[in-house]
Amino acid sequence: MADIDHMLQVDQQWPRRYYIKSIVSPNFYAYLARIEDQYAGNVMFRILEPNLLIDKIGVMHAFRRWGIGAKLLEKAMVTGRLKNAKNVSLTVSQSNISAIKFYTTQGFKIDSLQADYYSEGDHGVKMYRKI
């Protein structure tokens, strides 16, 4: 619970109640990345066999381009493999070009566009890959 404040520093789009509700949900997982004593980022995901669903990956601005996002994604996929997940999917805002590029370099492919997924005019890009 103490780490929720750190998670909110990365992504203030999600309210505190989202994190609390997620933590107590079945099939929910979260990993935090730390560099020495500093919070660097996190990944939050669910496993609904045979799928691993990434809810979010966030990396603090000061630690971006250090490979932390890739390490967090890999940690989630290792957990998914151990829990018999075969695929991983996520949705990212169409306007978040850097995230789409990141996921593409991690082997994700675009599946579909979800109109007004985040809000009116903010479409979601659904992406997937095999684990």
N, C-alpha and C positions, 0 to 999 in steps of 0.2 A: 504493500500500500504506500510506503514511503517513496517508492520509485515513480509513482504516478505523477508527482510534481515535475520530475525530470522529463517524463514522457510528454507532458503538456508543453514543455519548453520547445520541443521539436515541432509539435503539430497542435496548434491552438484551435484548429478547426473542429476537433472533437472535444466535447465537454467532459468534465471529470466523471460524470455518471456513466458515460460510455466505457471508460476504463474499468470502473468498479463492476459494472454489469458483465463485462467481458471476462474479467478475472475469475468470477464465480461460475461462468458458463461451462457446461461439460464440453469436452473435446477442444478446449481452448488452450493455447500455449503462447508464451511470450518469452523472448530472450532480450537481455540488455547487454549492450557493449560498453565497456569501460576502458579508458586509457589511464593507467595509474589510478588516481582517485577521482578522475573526472568522468562523468556520464557522457558517452559519445553517441549513442543511438539505441534503437530497439526494433524488433520485428514482432508483430502480433499476427497470429494465424489460428485457423481451426482445421481440424481433420475430420472430414465427413467421408469415410471410405467410399470410393477409392480416390477421393479428391482432397488435396490440401488447398485451402482457400486463404490467401494472404489478405489480411485486413489492412495492414499498413506496415511500411518500413520507413523509419525516420532516422536521419543522421544529423547531428548538430552541425551547423554551418562551418564551424572551425575545424571539423573533422571530415568534411566531404572531400572526396577524391583520395582518400587513404585506403580504399578497398573495404571499408567497414560494411557498407550496404551489401556487397557481394558475400562477405563472410556471414552476415546475418541471414541472408537468403539461403546460403549453403547449409547453415545450421538448421534452418526450418525444413529444408528438403531432406536432410539426414534423419530428422525426427519423423518426417512423413514416410520415408522408406521403412523405418523401423515399425511404423504403425500401418504398413501395407497400402499407403497411398501410391497411386500410379501417375497422377497428373497434378500439376499445380496451376492455379489460375488466380487472377487478380483483376481489378479494374482501376484505371488511373485516369485522371482528368485529361481530356483531349488537349488542353492548353499547357499541360505539364510536359513539354517537349523533352526536357532533360531526363525525366523519369522514364518516358517511353523509350528514349535512346538507351538508357541504362538497362532496362528490361530486355530490349532487343539484343544487346551485347551479352546478356546472360542466357540467351537461347529462347526467349519468349517470342511467340508469333501473335499477331493481331487476329482475334477471332471475330469481333463485331464492334459496332458503335452503338452505344446505348444512349438514346436521346434524353437530354435533361436529367441525367443520372444523378448529378450532384445538386443542381439547381437549374432553373430555367436558363437555357443557353449554355450550360456547362455540361457537355456531353462526356460520357465515360467511354473509355477504350478498354474493352475486355481483351485480356491477353492470357495465353496459356503456354504450357510446355510439358513434356513428359519429365518425370523425375528420374 
